[in-house]
Amino acid sequence: MLSSLPGGIFGAQHGHGEVEVLALHGWGRTHRDFDRVFERPQFEHRTAVAVDLPGFGATPLPPFAFTTRDYADSLVPLLESFTRPVVIVGHSRGGAIAVCLAAKRPDLVTGLVLTGAPLLHAPSKKKSPPGYRLVKALRAWHLVSEQRLEAARRRYGSADYNNASGLLREILVKVVNESFEEELQMVTVPVELVWGANDDAVSPAIAERAAAMLSQARLTVLSEIDHQTPRHAAAALAEAVERLA
């Protein structure tokens, strides 16, 4: 059952003891992504909380266009409300938020499980489609309207971009090219990186680069698993939590 948590966040708790694990979902997702993880035997006697991040699920939009680091700041009151430091499980964008939290407040975090997280910028080898580049240039020269440029963005943009609107679209534009080299080097807690070998959103190569920057890291690459590890590799995530908590 969802309940209101400190910091204006909504989330669901599994178990009734001291919270040991906090789960953070990815872009466009909700706390429900971790249902299968919490059903694993490793959580039979563990208490975990999975939240809806601001702008997703039951949690209202943030007051302005958050960066990933702003998302981390918004979760500090929740972590401070727990009676002990926790392991944070972060999927996709939630993993980047987890790294920012561990770097900023190491006193509140005992370990990280990161999966499919866009931790480092990966320059695209693909150029924007010629049609989009043309409309963008024409807009820069004030030869077409902003509405024409927006139509081109919708035609050529990613599914995440097309599915977002208003403030969430502003946030997506901000976070899509972020990179967290500094935070990764600041993390002192042990980190489990669990990646799908077939992750076409954030490749295992990103995980390998991130692991090299961390002081205590273990990388597990799962064959035949895609980006949606909380749903398709729940057992591997639960086992990673068990190694830390």
Secondary structure, DSSP 8 states (H G I E B T S, - for coil): -EEEETTTEEEEEESSSSEEEEEE--TT--GGGGHHHHTSGGGTT-EEEEEE-TTSTTS---SS---HHHHHHHHHHHHHHSSS-EEEEEETHHHHHHHHHHHH-GGGEEEEEEES---S----SS---HHHHHHHHHHHTTSS-HHHHHHHHHHHS-HHHHH--HHHHHHHHHHTT---HHHHHH--S-EEEEEETT-SSS-HHHHHHHHHHSSSEEEEEETT--S-HHHH-HHHHHHHHHHH-
